[in-house]
């Protein structure tokens, strides 16, 4: 039992780091930065050669692959007709899972615990779309979690390097999917950061924007005043609206987001204006609307993992949520989860899992409403 508790503790600490470098501002400033930032300077060569996204092996999920993590569903969470499809395609970008300090960017095939963590997040997040559409999830040379702990030239190069892979994967995705197919974009944490840039550079103001059903840019702040106008996709204000963005960061009450906004508030948005917490976009995934309010009974399903994280059940009506000051605040009964939140009552790790059924239902509604 002691050994089991120790292993769970280790996994907890790993996932805390996976949640992003935000926690550094809560826990120890300079000391933790010194212990977590990758050694030396950024070198592109250490991450290996660039991926050829025409090769199926460079995708964690794509149509036609023998194994599909995104087809997973809780035993009590199958749709009545799981093979019914809408003709839509999803481009999903996973969060940070590389926790080493040996380089600024992970190799494409790193194996070991990083691979296990990556597959776990793809399975538990992108599976919300897996019974509705074809899901494409690229491998990419992600920035190590230490790249988020400070503002430096090396950190920016690492993030730019990771984004270049995501952009290349998106180019292949667009080339391969039918030219009239509806598209859903989804990402979390580092994946959401890259997705935000992707929308700005490859979708905003272009013909492809008309094919966007919705973009789930989750676990990364977006300023409604300094960022959103440049993305040229509005916040979702109606539950069946198309071509809009859903974004949220989940906290329990009382929230303490200082480790996010103390730093984010010092940055400039895409239009050069200051970012402020009060302007942060919050779209409630249960209601599908900006600044929405929902009771627990309105939530069609929260993923509750087993203690060994090998499976999960879908429990309805236990978690509600409302938007307040840029955050999505949980209400109702607190689910029993095997891994605690990040200090500050931050449920970043569970941004998708808490609302897995709601995300799936939201995508269904928007797909039903979509038309060319």
C-alpha positions in Angstrom: 0.0 0.0 0.0 2.8 2.4 0.8 4.5 1.7 -2.5 1.2 2.3 -4.3 0.7 5.6 -2.5 4.2 6.6 -3.4 3.7 5.8 -7.1 0.4 7.8 -7.1 2.2 10.7 -5.5 4.9 10.6 -8.1 2.3 10.6 -10.9 0.5 13.5 -9.2 3.7 15.5 -9.2 4.2 14.7 -12.9 0.8 15.8 -13.9 1.2 19.0 -11.9 4.2 19.8 -14.1 2.3 18.7 -17.2 -0.4 21.3 -16.3 2.2 23.8 -17.4 4.7 26.1 -15.8 1.9 28.2 -14.3 2.5 26.6 -11.0 6.0 28.0 -10.7 4.6 31.3 -9.7 2.7 29.7 -6.9 5.5 27.5 -5.6 8.9 29.0 -5.5 9.9 31.5 -8.1 13.6 31.4 -8.9 14.5 28.2 -7.2 12.0 26.1 -9.2 12.9 27.9 -12.4 16.5 26.9 -11.9 15.5 23.3 -11.2 13.1 23.0 -14.1 14.4 25.0 -17.1 16.2 22.9 -19.7 20.0 22.9 -19.6 22.0 25.0 -22.0 20.6 26.9 -25.0 18.0 26.0 -27.5 19.4 23.8 -30.3 17.1 22.6 -33.0 19.2 19.6 -33.8 18.7 18.0 -30.4 15.0 17.4 -31.2 15.8 15.5 -34.4 14.7 15.9 -38.0 11.3 17.4 -38.8 8.4 15.0 -39.2 6.9 14.0 -42.6 3.2 14.3 -41.9 2.3 12.3 -45.0 3.5 9.3 -43.0 0.8 7.8 -40.7 3.4 7.0 -38.1 3.8 10.7 -37.3 0.2 10.9 -36.1 -1.1 9.7 -32.8 -4.5 9.5 -34.5 -5.6 9.8 -38.1 -8.1 8.1 -40.3 -7.0 4.6 -41.5 -4.7 3.9 -38.6 -5.0 0.4 -37.0 -5.2 1.8 -33.5 -7.2 4.8 -32.6 -7.0 6.2 -29.1 -9.8 8.6 -29.9 -12.4 5.8 -30.3 -12.2 5.1 -26.6 -15.3 5.8 -24.6 -16.3 5.0 -21.0 -18.4 1.8 -20.9 -21.5 3.8 -20.0 -20.7 6.6 -22.4 -21.2 5.0 -25.9 -23.5 6.8 -28.3 -26.5 4.7 -29.5 -24.8 4.5 -33.0 -21.1 4.9 -32.5 -20.3 4.4 -36.2 -22.6 7.2 -37.4 -20.4 10.0 -38.7 -21.0 13.5 -39.8 -18.3 13.9 -42.4 -16.4 16.3 -40.1 -12.7 16.2 -39.3 -11.1 17.3 -36.1 -7.5 18.7 -35.7 -6.4 18.1 -32.1 -3.2 19.3 -30.5 -2.2 17.6 -27.2 -0.8 19.4 -24.1 2.7 19.4 -22.7 3.9 15.9 -21.7 7.7 16.2 -21.9 9.1 16.9 -18.4 12.8 16.4 -19.0 15.5 19.1 -18.8 18.0 17.6 -21.3 16.6 19.7 -24.2 14.2 22.5 -25.0 12.0 20.4 -27.3 11.1 16.7 -27.1 12.0 14.3 -29.9 9.1 13.2 -32.0 9.3 9.6 -30.7 10.5 9.9 -27.1 8.9 6.8 -25.7 8.7 5.8 -22.0 6.7 7.9 -19.6 6.3 10.8 -22.0 4.6 8.5 -24.6 2.3 7.1 -21.9 1.3 10.6 -20.7 0.7 11.8 -24.3 -1.5 8.8 -25.1 -3.5 9.3 -21.9 -4.3 12.9 -22.7 -5.2 12.1 -26.3 -7.5 9.3 -25.2 -9.2 11.3 -22.4 -9.6 14.5 -24.3 -9.9 13.9 -28.1 -12.2 10.9 -27.5 -14.9 13.4 -26.8 -15.0 13.9 -30.6 -14.0 10.4 -31.6 -17.6 9.0 -32.2 -18.6 12.1 -34.1 -15.8 12.8 -36.6 -12.5 11.7 -37.9 -9.8 12.9 -35.5 -6.3 13.9 -36.5 -3.8 14.3 -33.7 -0.2 14.9 -34.8 2.9 14.0 -32.9 5.0 17.2 -32.6 8.3 18.2 -31.1 6.7 19.9 -28.2 8.4 22.5 -26.0 9.5 21.0 -22.7 7.5 22.2 -19.7 10.5 24.3 -18.6 10.1 26.5 -21.6 7.0 28.0 -20.0 8.8 29.0 -16.8 10.5 32.2 -18.0 10.5 34.7 -20.8 13.7 34.2 -22.7 15.0 33.9 -26.2 15.5 30.1 -25.7 12.0 29.6 -24.5 10.5 31.5 -27.4 12.6 29.6 -29.9 11.4 26.3 -28.4 7.7 27.4 -28.6 8.2 28.6 -32.2 9.9 25.3 -33.1 7.0 23.3 -31.7 4.5 25.5 -33.5 6.3 24.9 -36.8 5.5 21.2 -36.5 1.9 21.9 -35.6 1.5 24.2 -38.6 3.1 21.6 -40.9 0.7 18.9 -39.6 -2.2 21.3 -40.2 -1.0 21.8 -43.8 -1.1 18.0 -44.4 -4.5 17.8 -42.7 -6.0 20.4 -45.0 -4.5 18.7 -48.0 -5.9 15.3 -47.1 -9.4 16.0 -45.9 -12.2 16.6 -48.4 -12.3 20.3 -49.5 -15.9 20.8 -48.3 -15.6 18.9 -45.0 -16.5 20.8 -41.8 -13.6 21.2 -39.4 -13.4 21.2 -35.6 -10.2 22.5 -33.9 -9.3 21.4 -30.4 -6.3 21.7 -28.1 -5.3 22.0 -24.5 -2.6 23.9 -22.6 0.4 24.1 -24.9 -1.8 22.6 -27.6 -4.2 25.5 -27.1 -1.4 28.0 -27.3 -0.3 26.6 -30.7 -3.9 26.4 -31.9 -4.5 30.1 -31.1 -1.5 31.0 -33.2 -2.6 28.6 -35.9 -6.1 30.3 -36.1 -4.4 33.7 -36.4 -1.9 32.7 -39.1 -3.7 30.1 -41.2 -7.5 30.6 -40.7 -8.3 34.2 -39.9 -9.6 36.1 -42.9 -9.1 33.0 -45.2 -11.7 30.9 -47.0 -11.1 28.0 -44.7 -12.7 30.0 -41.9 -16.1 29.3 -43.4 -15.5 25.5 -42.7 -14.8 25.9 -39.0 -17.6 24.4 -36.9 -16.0 25.4 -33.6 -12.5 25.8 -32.0 -12.0 24.4 -28.5 -9.0 26.4 -27.3 -8.9 25.1 -23.7 -6.6 25.7 -20.8 -4.9 28.8 -22.1 -6.1 32.4 -21.6 -7.4 34.4 -24.6 -8.0 38.1 -24.2 -11.4 39.2 -25.6 -10.0 42.7 -26.3 -6.4 42.1 -27.2 -6.4 38.7 -28.9 -9.9 37.7 -30.1 -10.3 40.4 -32.8 -7.1 39.2 -34.5 -8.4 35.6 -34.6 -11.5 36.8 -36.5 -13.6 34.0 -34.9 -16.0 35.3 -32.3 -16.6 33.8 -28.8 -19.5 31.3 -28.9 -22.6 33.1 -27.7 -25.2 30.5 -28.8 -25.1 26.8 -28.2 -25.5 25.9 -31.9 -23.4 28.7 -33.3 -20.7 27.8 -35.9 -17.3 29.4 -36.6 -16.7 30.4 -33.0 -14.3 29.8 -30.1 -14.8 28.0 -26.8 -12.2 28.6 -24.2 -12.2 28.0 -20.4 -9.9 27.4 -17.4 -11.4 25.4 -14.6 -11.1 26.3 -11.0 -13.0 25.4 -7.8 -14.1 28.0 -5.3 -12.2 30.0 -4.0 -9.9 30.3 -7.0 -6.4 31.6 -6.9 -5.2 32.2 -10.4 -2.4 34.6 -9.5 0.2 32.2 -10.9 -1.4 32.6 -14.3 -2.3 36.2 -14.5 0.6 37.7 -12.6 2.7 36.9 -15.6 0.1 36.9 -18.4 -1.1 40.4 -17.5 2.5 41.6 -18.3 2.2 40.5 -21.9 0.8 42.2 -24.9 -2.0 40.8 -27.0 -2.0 40.3 -30.8 -3.1 43.9 -31.3 -0.4 45.3 -29.0 -2.8 46.1 -26.2 -2.3 44.9 -22.6 -3.9 41.6 -21.5 -6.0 41.7 -18.3 -7.7 39.0 -16.4 -11.1 40.7 -16.5 -11.0 40.5 -20.3 -10.2 36.7 -20.4 -12.6 34.7 -22.5 -14.7 32.1 -20.7 -17.2 30.0 -22.6 -19.1 27.5 -20.4 -18.8 24.1 -22.1 -22.1 23.0 -20.5 -24.2 25.8 -21.9 -21.9 26.5 -25.0 -22.2 30.2 -24.3 -19.9 33.0 -23.2 -20.2 33.7 -19.5 -22.8 30.9 -19.2 -24.2 29.5 -16.0 -25.1 25.8 -15.5 -26.3 23.7 -12.7 -24.9 20.2 -12.1 -28.0 18.6 -13.5 -27.2 20.3 -16.8 -23.9 18.5 -17.2 -24.3 15.3 -19.3 -21.2 13.7 -18.0 -17.9 14.0 -16.1 -15.2 11.4 -16.6 -14.2 9.9 -13.2 -10.9 8.0 -13.6 -10.2 4.8 -11.7 -7.5 5.0 -9.1 -5.0 3.3 -11.5 -6.0 5.8 -14.3 -6.6 2.8 -16.7 -10.3 3.5 -17.2 -13.1 5.9 -16.3 -16.8 6.1 -15.9 -19.1 8.8 -17.1 -21.2 10.3 -14.3 -24.0 12.7 -15.1 -25.2 15.7 -13.1 -22.4 16.1 -10.5 -20.5 19.2 -11.7 -22.0 22.5 -12.7 -20.0 25.6 -13.6 -20.3 29.4 -14.1 -17.9 32.0 -15.5 -16.5 34.6 -13.2 -13.7 37.1 -13.9 -12.3 35.0 -16.8 -12.4 31.7 -15.0 -14.8 28.7 -15.1 -15.8 28.1 -11.5 -17.1 24.6 -10.6 -20.2 24.2 -8.5 -22.2 21.3 -7.1 -20.7 18.1 -5.6 -17.0 17.8 -5.9 -16.2 14.5 -7.7 -13.8 12.0 -6.2 -10.7 12.2 -8.4 -7.5 10.2 -8.0 -5.2 13.2 -8.6 -5.7 16.5 -6.7 -5.9 19.9 -8.4 -3.0 22.2 -8.8 -2.6 24.6 -5.8 -4.9 27.5 -6.2 -7.9 25.1 -6.7 -6.9 24.9 -10.4 -8.4 21.8 -12.1 -6.3 22.4 -15.3 -5.6 18.7 -15.6 -9.3 18.0 -15.8 -10.4 20.8 -18.1 -11.8 18.3 -20.6 -12.6 15.4 -18.3 -15.0 17.4 -16.0 -17.1 18.3 -19.0 -16.3 15.4 -21.4 -20.0 14.7 -22.0 -20.8 18.4 -22.4 -18.0 18.8 -25.0 -19.3 15.9 -27.0 -22.9 17.2 -26.8 -21.7 20.7 -27.8 -19.8 19.3 -30.8 -22.9 17.3 -31.8 -25.1 20.4 -31.7 -22.7 22.6 -33.7 -22.2 19.8 -36.3 -26.0 19.4 -36.6 -26.3 23.2 -37.3 -23.4 23.4 -39.7 -24.0 24.0 -43.3 -21.6 25.0 -46.1 
